[in-house]
Amino acid sequence: MKHAEPDFHVLDYVTITRDTRTGLVLALGGADQAAGILQRAGFLDAPGPRGTYHRLPQHLPVQEQRRRATAASHALLAAGYSIHLDPFLNDLAVADGDREAALRYLVQLSQRARDTSDAQEQATLLTEIAGPGEGLLPLIRQAVAVLCVGSFAGGADPQPVAQLMNTADALSRAADQILRLRNAIARTPAPPDSAIKTPSPAPRLSTMPVDHRRIP
């Protein structure tokens, strides 16, 4: 006997996340009630290519972004919405949780590099290290460059700031070199699969004639 699926109400979903390109904290989805909750939490409505969305004001400190995003997510949950809150914006996360997660990732990356001899996997690891956008070296280079700009604006001694900017340039060149190596490895033809072998024939039983005469 086939049972019918139970009826249920589809929940209204709201996603609160941080755009990696612009750094804006965005809230997508929801209805008019969600819009009011988001605006009370400090979000601004803005026109988008697919309709109105909400975002936090630009240039808020990271901790303030987290505080407002977390408050908005809890208010939306209380109103019956289903929420996805970017873990980066969760103000209730354990202190230093982001740093600990980054350290775990780096340890795992080293273990993966140690345990693999496959060219394609090696190319994947090098992409994670130096790939444009979300590679480790470009992100570190971006952080160093932002520190340089802030130091210049704050009137710091220009000589160490210039040295720091040279370091940022060196990180960029290192990422380019790693990507060239990555491309060379990715073009390496895969070796023939030596694991596939013709199975050896099963051992044959002895074909010597058997004497069925009863021993007296």
C-alpha positions as CSV (number, residue, x, y, z in Angstrom):
1,M,0.0,0.0,0.0
2,K,1.4,3.4,-1.0
3,H,1.2,6.1,1.6
4,A,0.7,9.7,0.5
5,E,3.3,12.3,1.6
6,P,2.1,14.4,4.5
7,D,1.1,18.0,3.9
8,F,3.3,20.7,5.5
9,H,3.9,24.4,5.1
10,V,7.0,25.5,3.3
11,L,9.0,27.7,5.6
12,D,10.3,31.1,4.6
13,Y,14.1,31.0,4.3
14,V,16.5,33.8,4.9
15,T,20.2,33.7,4.3
16,I,22.5,36.1,6.1
17,T,26.0,36.0,4.7
18,R,29.1,38.0,4.0
19,D,29.9,38.7,0.3
20,T,33.6,37.8,-0.2
21,R,34.1,40.3,-3.1
22,T,32.6,43.4,-1.5
23,G,32.7,42.5,2.2
24,L,29.0,43.5,2.6
25,V,26.8,41.6,5.0
26,L,23.7,40.6,3.0
27,A,20.3,39.2,4.0
28,L,18.5,37.4,1.2
29,G,14.9,36.0,1.2
30,G,12.0,36.4,3.5
31,A,8.8,38.4,3.2
32,D,7.6,41.8,4.4
33,Q,7.7,40.7,8.1
34,A,11.3,39.6,7.6
35,A,12.1,43.0,6.1
36,G,10.8,44.7,9.2
37,I,12.8,42.5,11.5
38,L,16.0,43.0,9.5
39,Q,15.5,46.8,9.5
40,R,15.1,46.9,13.2
41,A,18.4,45.0,13.5
42,G,20.1,47.7,11.5
43,F,19.9,46.3,8.0
44,L,19.2,48.7,5.1
45,D,17.0,47.8,2.1
46,A,18.6,48.1,-1.3
47,P,17.5,47.4,-4.9
48,G,19.1,44.4,-6.5
49,P,18.9,42.6,-9.9
50,R,16.4,40.2,-8.5
51,G,14.4,42.5,-6.3
52,T,15.0,44.2,-3.0
53,Y,17.5,42.7,-0.6
54,H,19.0,43.9,2.8
55,R,22.5,44.7,3.8
56,L,24.3,46.2,6.7
57,P,25.9,49.6,6.3
58,Q,29.4,49.7,4.8
59,H,32.5,50.0,6.9
60,L,31.1,48.6,10.1
61,P,33.7,46.9,12.3
62,V,33.6,43.1,12.1
63,Q,32.4,42.7,15.6
64,E,29.5,45.0,15.0
65,Q,28.6,43.1,11.8
66,R,28.5,39.9,13.8
67,R,26.5,41.4,16.6
68,R,23.8,42.7,14.3
69,A,23.7,39.6,12.0
70,T,23.4,37.3,15.1
71,A,20.6,39.5,16.6
72,A,18.7,39.5,13.3
73,S,19.0,35.7,12.9
74,H,17.6,35.1,16.4
75,A,14.7,37.5,15.9
76,L,13.9,35.8,12.5
77,L,14.0,32.4,14.2
78,A,11.6,33.6,16.8
79,A,9.2,34.8,14.1
80,G,9.2,31.4,12.5
81,Y,11.7,31.8,9.7
82,S,14.3,29.2,8.8
83,I,17.7,30.9,8.9
84,H,21.1,30.2,7.4
85,L,23.7,32.4,9.3
86,D,27.2,32.4,7.9
87,P,29.4,30.9,10.6
88,F,31.8,33.9,10.2
89,L,28.9,36.2,11.4
90,N,27.9,34.1,14.4
91,D,28.6,36.3,17.4
92,L,28.0,33.3,19.8
93,A,30.7,31.2,18.3
94,V,33.5,30.1,20.6
95,A,36.3,32.7,21.0
96,D,39.2,32.2,18.6
97,G,37.1,29.6,16.8
98,D,38.0,31.0,13.4
99,R,41.7,30.9,14.1
100,E,41.5,27.3,15.5
101,A,39.5,26.2,12.4
102,A,42.2,27.9,10.2
103,L,45.0,26.0,12.0
104,R,43.2,22.7,11.7
105,Y,42.8,23.4,7.9
106,L,46.5,24.1,7.5
107,V,47.4,20.9,9.4
108,Q,45.1,18.9,7.2
109,L,46.5,20.6,4.1
110,S,50.0,19.5,5.1
111,Q,48.8,15.9,5.8
112,R,47.1,15.8,2.4
113,A,50.3,17.0,0.7
114,R,52.4,14.4,2.5
115,D,50.0,11.5,1.8
116,T,49.5,12.0,-2.0
117,S,51.6,11.3,-5.0
118,D,48.8,11.8,-7.5
119,A,49.5,14.7,-9.9
120,Q,45.8,15.9,-10.0
121,E,45.6,15.9,-6.2
122,Q,48.8,17.9,-6.0
123,A,47.5,20.4,-8.5
124,T,44.3,20.7,-6.4
125,L,46.4,21.4,-3.2
126,L,48.5,24.0,-5.0
127,T,45.3,25.7,-6.2
128,E,44.1,25.9,-2.6
129,I,47.4,27.5,-1.7
130,A,47.8,30.0,-4.5
131,G,44.5,30.2,-6.4
132,P,43.2,33.7,-7.2
133,G,40.4,34.8,-5.0
134,E,40.3,32.3,-2.2
135,G,43.9,30.9,-2.2
136,L,45.8,31.2,1.0
137,L,48.6,33.3,-0.3
138,P,46.4,35.9,-2.1
139,L,44.3,36.2,1.1
140,I,47.4,36.7,3.2
141,R,48.8,39.2,0.7
142,Q,45.5,41.1,0.8
143,A,45.6,41.3,4.6
144,V,49.2,42.6,4.5
145,A,48.3,45.2,1.8
146,V,45.4,46.4,3.9
147,L,47.7,46.8,6.9
148,C,50.1,48.8,4.7
149,V,47.3,51.2,3.6
150,G,46.1,51.6,7.2
151,S,49.7,52.3,8.4
152,F,50.3,55.0,5.7
153,A,47.0,56.6,6.7
154,G,47.9,56.5,10.4
155,G,51.2,58.4,9.7
156,A,53.5,55.4,10.5
157,D,57.2,55.5,9.7
158,P,57.2,55.1,5.9
159,Q,60.4,52.8,5.7
160,P,59.0,49.8,7.6
161,V,55.6,50.3,5.8
162,A,57.4,50.2,2.5
163,Q,59.2,47.0,3.5
164,L,55.8,45.5,4.4
165,M,54.5,46.5,1.0
166,N,57.5,44.8,-0.6
167,T,56.5,41.7,1.4
168,A,53.0,41.8,0.0
169,D,54.5,42.0,-3.6
170,A,56.7,39.1,-2.8
171,L,53.7,37.0,-1.7
172,S,51.9,37.9,-5.0
173,R,55.0,36.8,-7.0
174,A,55.2,33.6,-5.0
175,A,51.5,32.8,-5.7
176,D,52.1,33.4,-9.4
177,Q,55.1,31.0,-9.4
178,I,53.1,28.3,-7.6
179,L,50.3,28.6,-10.1
180,R,52.7,28.1,-13.0
181,L,53.9,25.0,-11.3
182,R,50.4,23.9,-10.6
183,N,49.5,24.3,-14.3
184,A,52.6,22.2,-15.3
185,I,51.6,19.5,-12.9
186,A,48.0,19.5,-14.0
187,R,49.2,18.9,-17.6
188,T,51.2,15.9,-16.6
189,P,49.6,12.8,-18.3
190,A,48.2,10.3,-15.9
191,P,50.3,7.1,-15.7
192,P,48.8,3.9,-16.9
193,D,46.7,2.3,-14.2
194,S,49.1,-0.3,-12.9
195,A,46.5,-1.5,-10.4
196,I,44.5,-3.2,-13.2
197,K,46.1,-6.5,-14.0
198,T,45.0,-9.6,-15.8
199,P,43.9,-12.0,-13.1
200,S,46.1,-15.0,-12.7
201,P,44.4,-18.3,-13.5
202,A,43.1,-20.1,-10.6
203,P,45.4,-23.0,-9.5
204,R,44.4,-26.2,-11.2
205,L,43.7,-29.3,-9.2
206,S,45.8,-32.3,-9.7
207,T,44.8,-34.4,-12.7
208,M,46.5,-37.5,-11.6
209,P,44.2,-40.5,-11.9
210,V,42.7,-41.6,-8.6
211,D,42.7,-45.3,-7.8
212,H,39.2,-46.1,-6.5
213,R,40.1,-49.7,-5.7
214,R,39.6,-50.5,-2.1
215,I,42.8,-51.2,-0.3
216,P,42.6,-54.7,1.2
